[in-house]
Amino acid sequence: MGLIREPKDVDFTVQSEPWTEEELKDFRKLMTELKAKDTKSKPRSFTPKKKVNA
């Protein structure tokens, strides 16, 4: 696979804008809820699979 060149007069680099305080507040609230939900789920146990001889 070769390199892909940018067409002339086209810039693919994107600069993200900083988040507002309201967006940060919403994001932090969402992450807190997701983390709380994740810890409530039961822990997964690892069960090794048996090898089958063919």
Residue pairs with C-beta under 8 A, 6 or more apart in sequence:
6 12
19 27
